[in-house]
Amino acid sequence: MKKRSSSQAPSGSQDLWRQSATTLAALIRSGEVSSREVIDAHLARIEAVNPELNAVTVMLRTSAREAADAADAQRKKAGKRDLPPLHGVPITVKENIDCVGTPTTLGLAANAKALPEQDAPVVERMRAAGAIPIGRTNMPEMGLRISTSNPFRGLTLNPWNAQLTAGGSSGGEGSAVASGMSPLGIGNDIGGSLRNPAFCCGVAALKPTQGRIPYGSSGDGFLSAQVMLTDGPIARSVADLRLVLEQVHGQHVRDPRSVTVALEGPRVSRRVAMVTSLPGSVIDPAIVAGVRAAGEALAAGGYQVEEGIPPEIELINHLWTQFQMSDLSLTAESIRPTLSAEAAMLMDALIARIDPSVTHAALHQERSRLGRAWAAFFAEYPVILGPVWPSAPFMHDADVVSPAGSDLMLGMQWFVTPGNLLGFPAVVVPTRPIDNAPMSVQLYADRFRDDLVLEAAEVIEAAFRPSTPVDPFVS
């Protein structure tokens, strides 16, 4: 079996890369270790395993060490009581999120010198919370794929199996966090781009309620991005997801869609709808078994778990595709010269799925109706438990070997798109690995009930032995 971390692992510098962000923050605050030791341990881990995985595209050695030294000096001066929650803790940042001093490439060579003038709001707030960026991470071209590869940065490998996708589009974050290069990654999600790599790499991810975390890296963007795209964290523990949300949520002047809403809502019944079948899709037995195991953990934790299917999954997938691909068609010719032939082929295959009978007005009317239908379902079942992907991660480039790769891409996202189209919070949490491969489940709740999915995810997490970080390809 793969080597696995333990929450009881020693805190010596050689083991710091195994620790959660929450643990590292506590160790730094107490003075047991320095931020410089933590940063150096993670930089060394990157140097040790990234040549195999190609998850981290840019290492920020100098700026990270300078920030760590400043953090240690601040601790000596201020004492532990006045330190921010993530003081001295390393993070990595996806290459489509503005992080001053490094280009926002979107996985394109054409953007190799696209240096931002200011941090994205999520990076700004992570720095204010004391976090230190140590690297940028890989993504597919323009985030078009659910696998991570591009001609500029190359292919990112899954640390569990070199032949399988690490997911996408935040695949660099998934691979980096799963292998101990980073305790926390910041990515984003418009069609599972946080949840896909979390599933493939066996880590945790939070797609927050739309508008809870301000977005601001790419200007205003198309309407589909304004409505469905959100930044969020990837980590190895649910506690770390919660910690990040606490630091970065709330209204920001650079995102007029962002809002400040309490992180905890009123008490609700502990009823869970467990999804083991999906209209329009076939779920592999191993995935169903993982969902049922998570359901058993929730039942043991005091939840009432019942089989159920939320409304109109097939229509949601159709509308998500129309929304996303109609907007993509508007920019297709301008971005085509920057894309590889494979990415352009996939783009064209996806655009070919546009249904001209679905007008934008009809799309948004249906989206509103579906939101009400799901809200009614959540009134009966405040939490939904189900799969992330309906089957195991696919082989590298299976999504671009032919135009039919679009079928694979959209099929994998069958239970992912509701969170984006309707704006619901979702958490992916690992369960027990099967046949030396990670297994994860997904939790949904109603808008601004991120607390409910995080609470349920912690119950599931507690029932299964931690499976990351892993050493790449050790069996």
C-alpha positions in Angstrom: 0.0 0.0 0.0 1.0 3.6 -0.4 2.7 5.4 2.4 0.1 7.5 4.3 0.3 10.4 6.6 -1.0 10.4 10.1 -2.4 13.1 12.3 0.0 11.8 14.9 3.1 12.1 12.8 6.1 13.7 14.4 6.6 17.4 14.0 10.2 17.3 13.0 11.2 19.3 9.9 11.5 16.2 7.8 7.8 15.5 8.5 6.3 19.0 8.2 5.2 18.5 4.7 2.9 15.7 6.0 1.0 18.1 8.3 -2.3 19.9 7.7 -2.4 23.7 7.4 -4.3 23.9 10.7 -1.5 21.9 12.4 1.3 23.9 10.8 -0.3 27.1 11.9 -0.5 25.9 15.5 3.1 24.7 15.5 4.3 28.0 14.2 2.2 30.0 16.6 3.5 28.0 19.6 7.1 28.4 18.5 7.6 24.7 18.2 8.8 25.2 14.6 9.5 28.3 12.6 7.8 29.4 9.4 11.1 29.2 7.7 11.4 25.5 8.6 7.9 24.9 7.3 8.5 26.7 4.1 11.9 25.0 3.5 10.3 21.6 4.2 7.7 22.1 1.5 10.2 23.6 -1.0 12.3 20.5 -0.4 9.3 18.3 -1.0 8.6 20.1 -4.2 12.1 19.6 -5.4 11.9 15.9 -4.5 8.6 14.9 -6.1 7.6 17.6 -8.6 10.1 16.4 -11.3 7.9 13.3 -11.5 4.5 14.9 -11.1 4.9 18.3 -12.8 2.2 19.9 -10.6 4.0 23.0 -9.5 5.0 25.2 -12.5 6.8 28.0 -10.7 8.6 27.8 -7.4 8.7 31.1 -5.4 11.7 30.2 -3.3 13.1 33.7 -2.7 9.9 35.5 -1.9 8.6 32.6 0.2 11.7 32.5 2.3 11.7 36.3 2.8 8.1 36.2 3.8 8.8 33.3 6.2 11.7 35.2 7.9 9.4 38.2 8.3 6.7 36.0 9.8 9.2 34.5 12.3 10.4 38.0 13.2 6.8 39.1 13.7 6.1 36.2 16.0 9.0 37.0 18.2 7.9 40.6 18.4 4.1 40.2 18.7 3.8 36.8 20.4 1.3 34.1 19.5 -1.9 35.9 20.5 -1.7 38.6 17.8 -0.9 36.3 14.9 -3.3 35.8 12.0 -4.8 32.3 11.6 -2.5 31.1 8.8 0.6 32.9 10.0 3.6 31.5 8.1 1.8 28.6 6.4 2.6 27.8 2.8 0.0 27.7 0.0 0.0 27.2 -3.8 -2.0 29.1 -6.3 -3.5 28.0 -9.6 -2.1 29.7 -12.7 -5.4 31.4 -13.6 -5.6 33.3 -10.3 -3.7 36.6 -10.0 -0.8 36.4 -7.6 1.6 39.4 -7.8 5.1 38.6 -9.0 4.1 35.7 -11.2 2.2 35.5 -14.5 -1.4 34.5 -14.8 -0.9 32.2 -17.7 -4.2 30.3 -17.9 -1.9 27.5 -19.1 -0.9 29.4 -22.3 2.5 30.3 -23.5 1.0 33.4 -24.9 0.5 34.6 -21.3 4.0 33.8 -20.1 4.6 37.5 -19.3 1.0 38.4 -18.2 2.0 39.8 -14.8 -0.9 41.0 -12.7 -0.8 44.4 -11.0 -2.6 43.2 -7.9 -3.6 39.9 -6.2 -6.9 38.4 -6.8 -9.2 39.0 -3.8 -8.8 35.4 -2.6 -5.0 35.7 -2.6 -5.1 39.1 -1.0 -7.1 37.7 1.8 -5.0 34.6 2.2 -1.9 36.8 2.5 -3.7 38.9 5.1 -4.4 35.7 7.0 -0.7 35.1 7.1 -0.4 32.5 4.3 2.7 32.5 2.1 2.5 31.5 -1.6 5.3 29.1 -2.5 4.4 28.1 -6.0 2.0 28.3 -8.9 0.3 25.2 -10.2 -0.6 23.7 -13.5 -3.9 23.7 -15.4 -5.2 22.8 -18.9 -5.3 25.5 -21.6 -7.9 28.1 -20.6 -9.4 25.6 -18.2 -11.1 23.9 -21.1 -10.5 20.3 -19.9 -11.1 18.2 -16.8 -7.6 16.8 -17.2 -4.4 18.8 -16.7 -2.0 19.1 -19.6 -0.9 21.9 -21.9 2.0 22.4 -24.4 3.4 25.3 -22.3 3.8 23.6 -18.9 3.3 19.9 -19.8 1.4 17.1 -18.3 0.6 16.8 -14.6 0.5 13.3 -13.2 -1.7 11.8 -10.6 0.5 10.7 -7.6 -1.6 7.6 -7.1 -1.1 6.3 -10.7 1.0 7.8 -13.4 -1.3 6.6 -16.1 -4.5 8.3 -14.8 -5.6 11.9 -15.0 -5.0 14.2 -12.0 -8.3 15.9 -13.0 -8.8 19.4 -13.9 -8.8 22.2 -14.3 -7.2 22.6 -10.9 -5.2 19.4 -11.5 -1.9 20.9 -10.4 -3.4 21.8 -7.0 -4.9 18.3 -6.6 -1.6 16.6 -7.4 0.5 19.0 -5.3 -1.7 18.8 -2.2 -2.1 15.0 -2.5 1.7 14.5 -2.6 2.6 16.9 0.2 4.1 19.7 -1.9 1.5 22.1 -0.4 -0.9 21.8 2.5 -3.4 24.2 0.8 -4.2 25.0 -2.8 -6.3 27.8 -4.2 -8.2 27.0 -7.4 -11.6 27.6 -8.9 -14.6 25.8 -10.1 -17.1 26.5 -13.0 -17.7 22.8 -13.9 -16.0 20.8 -11.1 -12.5 22.3 -11.5 -11.9 22.0 -7.8 -14.0 18.8 -7.2 -12.7 16.9 -10.2 -9.0 16.9 -9.1 -10.0 16.3 -5.5 -11.8 13.1 -6.6 -8.9 12.0 -8.8 -6.2 12.7 -6.3 -7.9 11.7 -3.0 -8.0 15.1 -1.3 -10.7 17.4 0.0 -12.2 20.5 -1.8 -14.8 23.1 -1.2 -16.8 24.7 -3.9 -18.5 27.5 -1.9 -21.9 29.0 -2.4 -21.7 31.3 -5.5 -20.9 34.8 -4.3 -19.6 33.8 -0.9 -15.9 34.1 -1.9 -15.1 37.1 -4.1 -13.7 36.4 -7.6 -11.5 38.9 -9.4 -8.7 37.5 -11.5 -10.1 37.8 -15.0 -12.2 40.9 -15.1 -15.9 40.6 -15.5 -15.8 37.7 -17.9 -18.8 36.3 -19.7 -22.2 35.8 -18.0 -21.6 32.1 -17.5 -18.5 32.9 -15.5 -20.2 35.6 -13.5 -23.0 33.2 -12.6 -21.1 29.9 -12.1 -17.4 30.5 -11.5 -16.0 30.7 -7.9 -12.6 30.4 -6.3 -12.1 27.9 -3.5 -9.7 25.7 -1.5 -8.2 22.2 -2.0 -6.7 20.6 1.1 -6.1 17.3 2.9 -8.6 18.0 5.7 -12.0 19.4 6.0 -10.8 21.6 8.9 -8.4 23.3 6.5 -11.3 23.9 4.1 -13.3 25.5 6.9 -10.2 27.6 8.0 -9.7 29.0 4.5 -13.4 29.8 4.1 -13.3 31.7 7.3 -10.5 33.9 6.0 -11.6 34.6 2.5 -15.4 34.9 2.5 -17.4 38.1 2.3 -18.2 41.1 0.1 -15.3 42.6 -1.8 -15.3 45.9 -3.8 -13.8 44.2 -6.8 -16.6 41.6 -7.1 -20.1 43.2 -7.2 -21.6 39.8 -7.0 -19.9 38.9 -3.7 -21.9 39.1 -0.5 -21.3 38.8 3.3 -23.5 36.1 4.8 -23.1 34.4 8.2 -21.0 31.2 7.9 -23.5 29.3 10.1 -27.3 29.0 9.6 -30.2 27.8 11.7 -30.4 24.3 12.9 -32.1 21.9 10.5 -33.0 18.2 10.5 -30.1 15.8 10.0 -31.7 14.1 7.0 -29.6 13.1 4.1 -30.6 12.0 0.6 -28.1 9.4 -0.6 -27.8 9.3 -4.4 -26.7 5.9 -5.7 -28.3 6.2 -9.2 -28.6 9.1 -11.6 -31.0 9.6 -14.5 -29.1 9.7 -17.7 -25.9 8.2 -16.2 -24.6 4.9 -15.0 -22.6 4.8 -11.8 -19.9 2.2 -11.4 -20.5 -0.3 -8.6 -17.3 0.8 -6.8 -18.4 4.4 -6.8 -21.8 3.3 -5.4 -20.0 1.3 -2.7 -18.1 4.4 -1.7 -21.2 6.4 -1.4 -22.9 3.8 0.7 -19.9 3.6 2.9 -20.0 7.3 3.5 -23.8 7.0 4.1 -23.1 4.4 6.8 -20.6 6.8 8.4 -23.2 9.6 8.4 -25.8 7.2 9.9 -23.4 6.2 12.6 -22.8 9.9 13.3 -26.5 10.5 13.9 -27.8 11.4 10.5 -31.0 9.9 9.0 -29.8 8.6 5.6 -32.3 7.7 2.9 -32.1 6.9 -0.8 -33.1 9.9 -2.9 -32.6 11.7 -6.2 -32.8 15.5 -6.5 -34.8 17.0 -9.3 -34.1 17.0 -13.0 -30.4 16.1 -13.3 -30.6 15.6 -17.0 -32.0 19.0 -17.7 -29.4 20.6 -15.4 -26.6 19.1 -17.4 -28.2 20.2 -20.7 -28.6 23.8 -19.4 -25.1 23.9 -18.0 -23.7 22.9 -21.4 -25.8 25.5 -23.2 -24.8 28.2 -20.9 -21.1 27.4 -20.9 -20.7 26.5 -24.5 -22.8 29.5 -25.8 -20.4 31.8 -24.1 -17.4 29.8 -25.2 -18.5 30.2 -28.8 -18.3 34.0 -28.5 -14.6 33.9 -27.8 -13.6 30.7 -29.7 -12.1 32.4 -32.7 -10.1 34.9 -30.7 -8.5 32.2 -28.5 -8.1 29.6 -31.2 -4.6 30.8 -32.2 -3.4 30.3 -28.6 -4.7 26.7 -28.3 -3.1 23.4 -29.2 -4.9 21.3 -31.9 -6.2 18.9 -29.3 -7.7 21.7 -27.1 -9.2 23.4 -30.2 -10.8 20.1 -31.3 -12.4 19.6 -27.9 -13.6 23.2 -27.9 -15.2 22.8 -31.3 -16.8 19.5 -30.2 -18.3 21.2 -27.1 -19.5 24.2 -29.1 -21.2 21.8 -31.6 -23.5 20.8 -28.7 -25.2 24.2 -28.6 -29.0 23.8 -28.8 -30.3 26.9 -30.7 -33.7 26.3 -29.2 -32.4 27.2 -25.7 -32.4 31.0 -25.6 -30.7 32.9 -22.8 -34.0 34.0 -21.5 -35.4 30.5 -21.4 -32.1 29.2 -19.8 -32.4 31.7 -16.9 -36.1 31.1 -16.4 -35.4 27.3 -16.1 -32.4 27.9 -13.9 -34.7 29.9 -11.5 -37.3 27.2 -11.5 -34.7 24.5 -10.9 -33.3 26.5 -8.0 -36.8 26.5 -6.4 -37.2 22.8 -7.0 -33.9 22.0 -5.4 -34.6 24.4 -2.5 -37.8 22.4 -1.8 -35.8 19.2 -1.9 -33.3 20.6 0.6 -36.2 21.6 2.8 -36.9 17.8 3.1 -33.3 16.7 2.9 -30.9 19.4 4.0 -27.8 17.4 2.8 -27.4 15.4 -0.3 -24.7 12.7 -0.5 -23.6 11.3 -3.8 -20.8 10.6 -6.2 -18.3 13.1 -7.7 -17.6 11.3 -11.0 -19.7 8.2 -12.0 -16.6 6.2 -12.7 -12.9 6.0 -11.9 -10.4 8.6 -13.3 -9.7 8.0 -17.0 -6.3 7.6 -18.8 -4.4 10.6 -19.8 -5.7 12.5 -22.9 -8.7 10.2 -23.2 -10.8 13.4 -23.4 -8.9 14.7 -26.5 -8.1 11.6 -28.6 -11.1 12.4 -30.7 -14.1 14.7 -30.8 -15.9 12.0 -28.8 -13.8 13.0 -25.8 -16.5 15.7 -25.2 -18.8 12.8 -24.3 -16.4 11.6 -21.7 -15.9 15.1 -20.3 -19.6 15.9 -20.0 -20.5 12.4 -18.7 -18.0 12.7 -15.9 -19.5 15.9 -14.8 -23.1 14.6 -14.5 -23.4 15.2 -10.8 -21.0 18.1 -10.7 -22.9 20.6 -12.8 -25.8 21.2 -10.3 -23.5 23.0 -7.9 -22.4 25.4 -10.7 -25.6 26.0 -12.5 -27.6 26.5 -9.3 -24.8 28.0 -7.1 -25.0 25.4 -4.3 -22.0 24.7 -2.0 -20.3 21.3 -2.4 -17.6 19.5 -0.6 -15.6 16.5 -1.9 -14.2 14.3 0.9 -12.1 11.1 0.6 -13.4 7.8 1.9 -11.5 4.5 2.0 -9.1 3.8 -1.0 -10.1 0.8 -3.1 -7.5 -1.2 -4.9 -4.8 1.3 -4.1 -6.8 4.1 -5.7 -8.5 7.0 -3.9 -12.3 7.1 -3.5 -14.3 10.2 -2.7 -17.9 11.4 -2.3 -19.6 14.7 -2.8 -22.0 16.6 -0.5 -24.5 19.3 -1.5 -26.6 21.7 0.6 -28.7 24.7 -0.1 -27.3 28.1 -0.9 -25.2 29.6 1.9 -25.4 26.4 4.0 -21.7 25.7 3.4 -21.7 24.9 7.1 -23.9 21.8 6.5 -21.7 20.2 3.9 -18.6 20.9 6.0 -20.1 19.4 9.1 -21.2 16.3 7.3 -17.9 16.0 5.5 -16.1 16.1 8.9 -18.2 13.1 10.0 -17.3 11.1 6.9 -13.6 12.1 7.2 -13.5 10.9 10.8 -14.7 7.5 9.8 -11.9 6.8 7.4 -8.1 6.6 7.8 -6.3 9.6 6.1 -4.8 8.5 2.8 -2.7 11.5 1.8 -0.1 12.7 1.4 1.2 9.9 -0.7 4.6 9.2 -2.2 4.2 9.2 -6.0 3.5 5.8 -7.6 4.5 3.8 -4.5 2.4 0.6 -4.4 
